[in-house]
Amino acid sequence: MTGPTPPSSSTSPSPSPNRPSPGTSIRLKIIKWLFFNILFALIPLIYRYLKLCIFDHGHCDNHVELLANKGELLLLSTAVFAESIGELTNSDPHHKHIALVIMGFSFLVIILNTNMFLDINGFSNERTVAFWSCSIYFTSIIIGISGKILGRD
């Protein structure tokens, strides 16, 4: 007489051979996001930088400041922060507190970005604007990656 089969010791379902593991899925999601959302958004700035270098006889020294002092990076970072808020609204309940902190920080930076962009002509030092624009933009990329990791599909 055969009895019922005992439950297997593994509690997690075996991964499907056609479905990537969760870690691989998140990595692919981040790489795709970096390529299409971040790199493609920078194409106009990269083009303008190359144009300045070519037509300015190869003097590319100060052009990074010239590219970052108009506020374009502030606009791009606002879009990235807003996207991360959207991703985090659907985060795992176990990460609710960190998601709320990141969303609050993102919202605060969006307000500060808006204020800085509206007053961009009032700044006399272009280097300061370029520094803060680049710093905020790179911070938005880190926050965007956090949103991709903590957010659920």
Steps between C-alpha positions, in 0.01 A plus 500: 500500500638833401424806703486859393825642378669725751530865407832594357744681722522792258232763559579713197382399156767395259589770251369456151772443242354780283469753780806688631578504870381807697856637527555469127163659433583805714844534337346490153235751607768741629722461192204558269395805705853645501529454125160623382401749770834644608735473203240588236391803703860625494537476120420870437758606760760258364434629149536860613824414682647335191387791285671748735819293498508467123415860413702646786817343358521220754494715813269280708632615837220728623214364294375270775421810704340661196278195451391464861432863586172543309291267715444211260640252752259637761210419267633153428558428869147617582367243253716226654390590855135502391540160337655359817203627701273318257702179532503519879123544533482132413784384726506188712329555838819381672681803354222748571699723737808535281275556198320781683830664593625480139167633368509790748859581408413482129202730542713751694768497230234550230385815680860622541577420133198698390607797710859484375389466137267798527778713651783367280568841346542650848812294571813696417741208528453251214736254666272479807195431282692236305624333820154484658332392177745213454483401868121494503492310171734226624302480825183454294659205321580334833146566625362372168693175539367469856149544365559225243632264768231569763207539259298203386373425153 
